[in-house]
Amino acid sequence: MPMTIHLRIVFICFVKVKYNCMFIPSNDKNTRDLKMSNRANCWNYMRCGREPGGDRASEFGICPAALAEELDGFNGGQNGGRFCWAIAGTFCGGVIQGDSAEKILSCYQCNFFQRVKLEEGSQNFKLTIPGLLFDNSLDS
């Protein structure tokens, strides 16, 4: 007796990220739990070169997102690589940024931020760490 295999193809397209599209075979009926096959960290996506061993790490220092081991796994990333908007000192637009409260509005417009938000979905996406307080005090 011939065996029939039914396989659904899930088509995912990231419209805001230059139409990066991929086909993911799925035989699971519950596709909302589908994990993305290649979740980039910010240093891979932005190509800033500030990851450990990166081209610009000696010039600008290693990015705090790449060193934030306590954030490993947040939004499916390595260290703080998919949580960079909440980390002070990341390298965006060719400039080392300030704290997360200062940069968060520009992060909302960032293609990488939008990609992570889309990939994680509203149920899993982490914008901040619960209990995190922003230190916006002015030095006297």
Steps between C-alpha positions, in 0.01 A plus 500: 500500500655835398564747779377855452670785680315827532724796549392857525732774384491812710596812306646775712588838356655790690367797304690761700834321460548521124268209430707228668278203431542138589309177471480289812358150470257421778294197586391656829144632502588768754726732300488786752764313702722474194856600577694698243789313343756779509450768761771759451657690787535875457872485419431253218206694362648850532856389412650743750810287559487546879445134590792317665762461227314743272669739256424811706520358853854629555407850378164544680511224761289188524130583499329473839220299334750234396634480856165498687499133598217559749272570200588180316186355346293820515298513177692191389837674480856442613580715804327837435507461122122518459444745785737781396241780539507449878881513528705819532804546276390312190620623160216632284522723197878517528484646852528342844161556662404607852271318740184325390270783610690743275502279192174302520304725261757453224507127578127477430578611142790257459458217246671255735265587788202453269639168377546363853151617594353326196699179547415469869133594468300692757488211747877449523657839417685661791532878482647549848603298800225489765606721789759689292522863604652759270756729662435839342648705783718794406850518642536803726 
